[in-house]
Amino acid sequence: MLLVAVSVGGVVAIVSATDSTVQVMAARSAVAPGDQLNAGDLVAVAVQMPATVHLYLPPADIPADGFVATRSIDAGELIPLSAVGSTSGLQLASIVLSLTNPLPQSVEPGSRLDVWSSREAEGGEFAAPTVIVASAIVVRLVASEGLMSSGSGVAVEVLVPRFAIARVLEGIANGAALSAVPVDLPLGD
């Protein structure tokens, strides 16, 4: 009898040690692009896929304010990280700007910039500049090289409020000179 108990205990220990399941989230019901989701809209599922588990939403990574679906997700489908975005995406959009002037070295991701636009007037002159976006948030500085280069070599990806997108796109489409001025001043060294 002792031998049977030891054997059963050994088998249970081996099975437990080799259990490589992890928890990821799945959609409780069908989700459309743009739907805002929170933990209540999801169900935790134990899966065994060690090579690709990093591609899916784990329970610990659900933001307190939820997230937004960026594509359709079927009921019961595991939630890929590529199918969700921040709720701030409801108010902000990412746009890459080709600037006519260089940025100060202090500008880095997270910096805030005022984006200025100046339309080209008759005779090659430019009109007085105006602020088209206040406090745009820098996502990244873009290396502007190769065939798609604007020629200025200065490009920056920024988050702008959705209500300002039309003004920014109008400036880009009309060939306006775009400049960015930092809102925040860095602390001295």
C-alpha positions, 0 to 999 in steps of 0.5 A: 500500500505504501508503494502505491501511495508513493507511486501516485504521489510521484506521478502527481509531482511529475505532472505538476512540475511539467504543467506549463500552462499560463493564464491569458485573457479571452473575449467573453463575447464578440468585440467590434473595433473601437469597443472599450473593454475592461476586465469584466468583458474578459475571461481568463483561460489556461493555455499551453503555448510557451513559444507565443504566450508573450503575444497575448494579454495576461490578466496582470496587464489589464489597465485599470481604465480598460483598453480599446479593441483595434480589430474584431475579436470573436467570442472566446478568442484569445486577446492578442496584444496586437488587437488592443490599444490604450483608451487614450487612443479615443482622444489622441492620434499619432501623426508623423510631422516633417519639420522645417527646423531642427528640434532642440536636443532636449526633446525626447519621447514624452516631451510636449511640443507646440506645433506651428504652421506657416502657409506659403504666400505669394512670391515664396514668402510665408505667412505669419505662423500660428499654433495648430496643436498645443502640447502635442506629446512626442512618441519618438524622433524619426530618422528621416532618410532614404527615398521617402525623406522630406529633405529636411531630415527632421521628423517627429511622431507626436500624439495630437488631440483628434479634434486637431487632426484636420488642421495638421493634415491641412498644413501637411497637404498644403505644404505649410512650413511646420515647426515645433517648439518645446513646451517644457524646459529641461532642468539644468545639469 
